[in-house]
Amino acid sequence: MSAIRRPRHVLILGGTTEARLLAARLADDPALLVTTSLAGRVAAPRLPAGQVRIGGFGGPDGLARWLREHRVDALIDATHPFAETISFNAARAAASAHVPLLALRRPGWVAGPGDRWHSVGSLAAAAELLPSLGRRVFLTTGRMGLAAFAGLDELWFLMRSVDAPEPPCPARMEVLLDRGPFTVEGESELLRRHRIEVVVTKDSGGEATAAKLTAAREAGLPVVVVRRPPVPDGVRVAADPSAALGWLRDTVR
Ligand code: NAP
């Protein structure tokens, strides 16, 4: 007589397209129980397949407790490449709760011929560089961290984000509420209509928001690209949901 095995519990730290794609591919597997965790930053998030929980865990200790209490067998950190705190929390919590951890990170963007990219290490460094590159700025770094640009009174900003920003913000700023994916045609039109002279982006990678880079190249505009923070030491990385799936099969088999 064989014992009935409980489904393996997979916790996905989400908030990205890749996290949703992964959850969709795992949700039909009867051998798995899949929970996606969202931070709760976006008012009306796109919900993934499977179970969803929303809100912080209360630091690494809270996450470790959650992993133990919910008998999590594998943790996949599929958060945005710039969500640095939760990724470090995941590494600490996984180690203390003895849960295998994988980081799912889409590759960063790579400059090609004709690109005029300026690579910087932080939003503050981007703000410092901006006045030397142009006066009309398309800012796509998200509504968090706008304070870095708040002192640039001589520049005008078109700021695009999913939800409305909160102060402190640049004094001269128009807000465009929108969510990708975006097209090259749409982005080119936006750059023309607002007479944009420089674009600022994080190196988020992925297809959904890459069109602005093509549009900027075609328009001959400089782009300030904020480099990614590192993945925590020792954490294994998968570049796409298929690779994460392979790791998971090996890990919870
Ligand atoms: P963060 O600075 O790394 O995290 C701050 C705190 O938010 C964490 O300590 C944690 O709170 C909570 N948190 C973050 N992600 C969580 C998740 N998936 N589930 C539960 N709690 C979470 O994160 P962030 O940069 O503000 O990003 C928040 C979320 O938005 C992330 O899930 C990320 O995938 C998504 N996102 C971020 C960006 C970006 O540019 N940063 C862009 C697109 C989407 P506790 O310590 O209380 O657990």
Residues whose N, C-alpha, C, O or C-beta is under 5 A from the ligand:
A	BS01	NAP	L13 G14 G15 T16 S37 L38 A39 R41 G55 G56 F57 G58 G59 A78 T79 H80 F82 A83 E84 T85 I86 S87 T141 G142
